[in-house]
Structures are given as structure tokens and as C-alpha cells.
Amino acid sequence: MTPDVHRAFEVLVGGAFTSPPRAVMEVGASHKTLLDIPMFEKSRCVALNVAFDTKSRKKLSGYELIEASGNAIPLESGSFDCIVSSSTLEHDKAFWKTVAEVERLLAPGGVFIVGVPIYTELPTDMFHSTLTFALHGKRYNADFYRFSEQAVREVLLGGMKLIAETIVNRYPSPYMVASGRKLA
């Protein structure tokens, strides 16, 4: 996660909350965590990932760690006021199951803030598509998706009221961060 992406999450958190949320979970948490956003300082913070490496365990040592798939999160429904996820859903073969779990775990009025790489037309693209494989896809053995801006709004935040959105990068790897509030 770049500092610009982290800052975009911070801004969207500040726009969604006037006081610290009671409970926050980060889906896909690692040593580059979003749980260190100052608004979360007094919140119950839960870090979720399928596995944590040594570097991540050290960085996340002050938070609750849960090793589980985002497709089946072993927690009670409605137990979070805020769920954040950065650069995770594109690596999830069944991201729609994780999105459904996020919706289940959010309390009514809770906020989901998600950041994902997107595709968009760039001036350097010969075929008017975002060519990110050489930059990102070769480094991971599980990089499955790029989302359109519309997909972020209508699929990842589909059952929620859109609060805010921002494009953090346009070139060479477009990235979008958006937030939605779960309806009561």
C-alpha cells in the first residue's frame, strides 16, 4: 500500500465518522495495515487474513488477529461499525463471498471502505484497456481481477449507500478507494 492509498482511506474514514467506531476489522490485513489510522485508536481492531507472516504478526501485535478466509469469517453478524479492505479482493477467487461476509458483519449504518485496482482508459494503452499484468500480475500467483469504477460502486458497494469515492492513481496502475454505508 502506498502512502497515497493510506491517506485516501484516512480521508474517507474521517468523512464517514465523527467519533471513533466501536469496532473495526481489516480484511486482508498485513504489515501495511489500515488499523493504524488515528480515528481507530480507541476502537476494537480486528485484523483478518488467511495467514500472517512474521513481519505482519509483529506489526499487528496490538490487534486481534483472525486467520480465516474472507469467504467465511467466523464472527457474529452485525459486530462491526467499520470494515476496511485494501488490495485484497482482486486476489480473492470468490470476492463476492467476501463482500457478502462484509455486509453480514456490518452493523446497520456501518461503513465499508474498499480499495482495489481498477481498469480505465489510459492514453498509453494501445487497445484502450489498463495493462497492469507486467507491473502487478507477475509478482503474485493469485491475482485474478481488476474492477471498473462502476463495479466498485454497484458490485462491491452494491447493497449500500455510496458515501464517497476517489481515484488515487491513474497511471500506470489505476486505483480506487470508495466507501458505502449499510442501510438499516
The 8 nearest C-alpha neighbors of each residue, nearest first, counted from 0:
[[1, 4, 31, 2, 5, 85, 86, 3],
 [0, 2, 4, 3, 5, 6, 31, 167],
 [1, 3, 5, 4, 6, 0, 7, 31],
 [4, 2, 6, 1, 5, 7, 167, 0],
 [3, 5, 7, 1, 6, 2, 0, 167],
 [6, 4, 2, 8, 7, 3, 9, 1],
 [5, 7, 9, 3, 8, 4, 2, 10],
 [8, 6, 4, 10, 9, 5, 3, 11],
 [9, 7, 11, 5, 6, 10, 12, 4],
 [8, 10, 6, 12, 7, 11, 13, 36],
 [9, 11, 13, 7, 8, 12, 6, 14],
 [12, 10, 14, 8, 13, 9, 15, 7],
 [11, 13, 9, 15, 14, 10, 8, 16],
 [14, 12, 10, 11, 16, 15, 9, 17],
 [13, 15, 11, 12, 16, 10, 17, 163],
 [14, 16, 12, 13, 11, 17, 110, 162],
 [17, 15, 18, 13, 14, 12, 19, 20],
 [16, 18, 13, 19, 15, 14, 20, 38],
 [17, 19, 16, 20, 38, 13, 21, 39],
 [20, 18, 38, 39, 42, 21, 41, 16],
 [19, 21, 22, 80, 42, 18, 81, 23],
 [20, 22, 42, 43, 80, 19, 23, 79],
 [21, 23, 43, 79, 42, 80, 20, 44],
 [24, 22, 81, 44, 82, 79, 43, 80],
 [25, 23, 45, 82, 44, 46, 26, 83],
 [24, 26, 83, 46, 28, 84, 82, 47],
 [27, 25, 84, 47, 28, 83, 48, 24],
 [26, 28, 48, 87, 47, 25, 84, 29],
 [29, 27, 46, 25, 26, 47, 32, 48],
 [28, 30, 55, 31, 32, 27, 51, 59],
 [29, 31, 55, 58, 32, 54, 59, 28],
 [32, 30, 29, 0, 33, 28, 55, 58],
 [33, 31, 30, 34, 29, 28, 35, 59],
 [32, 34, 35, 36, 5, 31, 25, 83],
 [33, 35, 32, 36, 39, 44, 25, 23],
 [34, 36, 33, 37, 32, 39, 40, 38],
 [35, 37, 34, 38, 39, 33, 9, 40],
 [36, 38, 40, 39, 35, 9, 34, 41],
 [39, 37, 19, 36, 40, 13, 18, 12],
 [40, 38, 42, 37, 41, 36, 19, 34],
 [39, 41, 37, 38, 42, 35, 36, 19],
 [42, 40, 39, 19, 43, 38, 21, 20],
 [43, 41, 39, 21, 22, 40, 44, 20],
 [42, 44, 22, 23, 21, 45, 41, 39],
 [45, 43, 23, 62, 24, 42, 22, 63],
 [44, 46, 24, 63, 62, 64, 23, 25],
 [47, 45, 64, 25, 28, 24, 63, 65],
 [48, 46, 65, 26, 28, 27, 66, 25],
 [47, 49, 27, 66, 50, 28, 67, 26],
 [48, 50, 67, 66, 68, 47, 51, 69],
 [51, 49, 48, 66, 52, 67, 47, 65],
 [52, 50, 55, 56, 48, 53, 29, 49],
 [51, 53, 55, 54, 56, 50, 29, 57],
 [54, 52, 56, 55, 57, 51, 58, 30],
 [53, 55, 57, 52, 56, 30, 58, 51],
 [56, 54, 30, 29, 58, 52, 57, 53],
 [57, 55, 53, 59, 54, 58, 60, 51],
 [56, 58, 60, 54, 55, 59, 53, 30],
 [57, 59, 55, 30, 56, 60, 54, 29],
 [60, 58, 56, 57, 61, 62, 55, 30],
 [61, 59, 57, 62, 56, 58, 63, 64],
 [62, 60, 59, 63, 58, 44, 57, 64],
 [63, 61, 60, 44, 59, 45, 64, 46],
 [62, 64, 45, 46, 44, 65, 61, 60],
 [65, 63, 46, 45, 47, 62, 66, 59],
 [66, 64, 47, 67, 46, 48, 63, 45],
 [65, 67, 49, 48, 50, 47, 64, 68],
 [68, 66, 49, 48, 65, 72, 69, 47],
 [67, 69, 49, 70, 71, 72, 48, 66],
 [68, 70, 97, 71, 72, 67, 26, 100],
 [69, 71, 97, 96, 68, 72, 100, 93],
 [72, 70, 69, 68, 73, 100, 67, 97],
 [71, 73, 69, 74, 67, 68, 70, 100],
 [74, 72, 71, 75, 67, 65, 68, 69],
 [75, 73, 72, 76, 104, 78, 71, 77],
 [74, 76, 78, 77, 104, 73, 103, 72],
 [77, 75, 104, 103, 78, 74, 105, 106],
 [78, 76, 106, 104, 105, 79, 103, 75],
 [77, 79, 76, 104, 106, 75, 105, 80],
 [80, 78, 105, 22, 81, 106, 23, 77],
 [79, 81, 109, 22, 20, 106, 105, 23],
 [82, 80, 110, 23, 79, 109, 111, 22],
 [81, 83, 24, 111, 23, 25, 112, 110],
 [84, 82, 112, 25, 113, 111, 26, 24],
 [83, 85, 113, 26, 25, 114, 27, 87],
 [84, 86, 114, 87, 113, 115, 83, 27],
 [87, 85, 115, 114, 88, 89, 84, 116],
 [86, 88, 85, 90, 27, 89, 84, 91],
 [87, 89, 91, 90, 94, 86, 115, 144],
 [88, 90, 144, 87, 143, 91, 142, 145],
 [91, 89, 142, 88, 141, 87, 143, 92],
 [92, 90, 94, 88, 93, 89, 87, 143],
 [93, 91, 94, 90, 143, 89, 141, 88],
 [94, 92, 91, 95, 96, 97, 70, 88],
 [95, 93, 91, 97, 96, 88, 92, 98],
 [94, 96, 98, 97, 93, 99, 155, 70],
 [97, 95, 70, 99, 94, 98, 93, 100],
 [96, 98, 70, 69, 100, 94, 99, 95],
 [97, 99, 95, 101, 100, 96, 94, 155],
 [100, 98, 96, 102, 97, 101, 95, 103],
 [101, 99, 103, 97, 102, 98, 104, 96],
 [102, 100, 98, 104, 103, 99, 105, 97],
 [101, 103, 99, 105, 100, 104, 98, 181],
 [104, 102, 100, 76, 101, 105, 99, 77],
 [103, 105, 76, 77, 101, 102, 78, 79],
 [106, 104, 77, 79, 109, 102, 103, 80],
 [105, 107, 77, 109, 79, 80, 78, 108],
 [108, 106, 183, 109, 181, 182, 105, 77],
 [107, 109, 181, 180, 182, 183, 106, 110],
 [110, 108, 80, 106, 105, 181, 107, 81],
 [109, 111, 180, 81, 179, 181, 80, 82],
 [112, 110, 82, 179, 178, 83, 81, 113],
 [113, 111, 178, 83, 177, 82, 110, 84],
 [112, 114, 84, 176, 177, 83, 85, 111],
 [115, 113, 176, 85, 175, 86, 84, 177],
 [116, 114, 86, 175, 174, 117, 85, 113],
 [117, 115, 174, 145, 173, 175, 146, 118],
 [118, 116, 146, 145, 147, 174, 173, 115],
 [119, 117, 129, 147, 145, 146, 173, 128],
 [118, 120, 129, 128, 121, 117, 147, 173],
 [119, 121, 127, 128, 129, 122, 118, 124],
 [120, 122, 124, 123, 119, 127, 129, 128],
 [121, 123, 124, 120, 127, 125, 170, 128],
 [124, 122, 121, 125, 127, 120, 129, 126],
 [125, 123, 127, 121, 126, 122, 128, 129],
 [126, 124, 127, 123, 128, 122, 121, 130],
 [125, 127, 124, 128, 129, 120, 123, 130],
 [128, 126, 124, 120, 125, 121, 129, 122],
 [129, 127, 120, 126, 124, 119, 130, 118],
 [128, 130, 118, 119, 131, 120, 124, 121],
 [129, 131, 132, 128, 124, 133, 172, 118],
 [132, 130, 134, 133, 135, 129, 172, 136],
 [131, 133, 136, 135, 134, 130, 137, 129],
 [134, 132, 131, 135, 137, 136, 130, 138],
 [135, 133, 131, 132, 136, 137, 138, 172],
 [136, 134, 132, 137, 138, 133, 131, 139],
 [135, 137, 132, 138, 139, 142, 133, 134],
 [136, 138, 139, 135, 133, 132, 134, 140],
 [139, 137, 136, 135, 140, 134, 133, 142],
 [140, 138, 141, 137, 136, 142, 135, 90],
 [139, 141, 142, 138, 137, 136, 90, 143],
 [142, 140, 139, 90, 143, 91, 92, 136],
 [141, 143, 90, 136, 139, 89, 140, 144],
 [142, 144, 89, 90, 141, 92, 91, 145],
 [145, 143, 89, 142, 146, 90, 88, 91],
 [144, 146, 117, 116, 118, 89, 147, 143],
 [147, 145, 117, 150, 118, 144, 148, 151],
 [146, 148, 150, 149, 117, 118, 151, 145],
 [147, 149, 151, 150, 146, 152, 117, 175],
 [148, 150, 152, 147, 151, 153, 154, 146],
 [151, 149, 154, 147, 153, 152, 148, 146],
 [150, 152, 155, 148, 149, 154, 153, 156],
 [153, 151, 149, 156, 150, 154, 157, 155],
 [152, 154, 157, 150, 156, 151, 149, 155],
 [153, 155, 157, 150, 156, 151, 152, 149],
 [154, 156, 151, 157, 152, 153, 98, 150],
 [157, 155, 152, 159, 154, 153, 158, 179],
 [158, 156, 153, 154, 159, 155, 152, 151],
 [157, 159, 156, 181, 160, 182, 153, 154],
 [160, 158, 181, 180, 179, 156, 157, 182],
 [159, 161, 180, 179, 162, 181, 182, 158],
 [160, 162, 179, 163, 178, 159, 180, 156],
 [163, 161, 179, 178, 160, 180, 164, 15],
 [164, 162, 178, 177, 161, 11, 165, 179],
 [165, 163, 177, 176, 178, 166, 175, 162],
 [164, 166, 176, 175, 167, 177, 163, 7],
 [165, 167, 175, 174, 168, 176, 169, 164],
 [168, 166, 174, 175, 165, 4, 3, 169],
 [169, 167, 173, 174, 166, 170, 172, 171],
 [168, 170, 173, 172, 171, 167, 174, 166],
 [171, 169, 172, 173, 168, 121, 174, 129],
 [170, 172, 169, 173, 131, 168, 130, 129],
 [173, 171, 170, 131, 169, 174, 168, 116],
 [172, 174, 169, 168, 117, 170, 116, 171],
 [175, 173, 116, 168, 117, 167, 115, 166],
 [174, 176, 166, 114, 115, 165, 167, 116],
 [175, 177, 114, 165, 113, 164, 166, 115],
 [178, 176, 164, 113, 163, 112, 165, 175],
 [179, 177, 112, 163, 162, 111, 161, 164],
 [178, 180, 161, 162, 160, 159, 111, 110],
 [179, 181, 110, 160, 159, 109, 108, 182],
 [182, 180, 159, 108, 109, 107, 110, 183],
 [181, 183, 108, 107, 159, 180, 160, 158],
 [182, 107, 108, 181, 106, 109, 180, 159]]
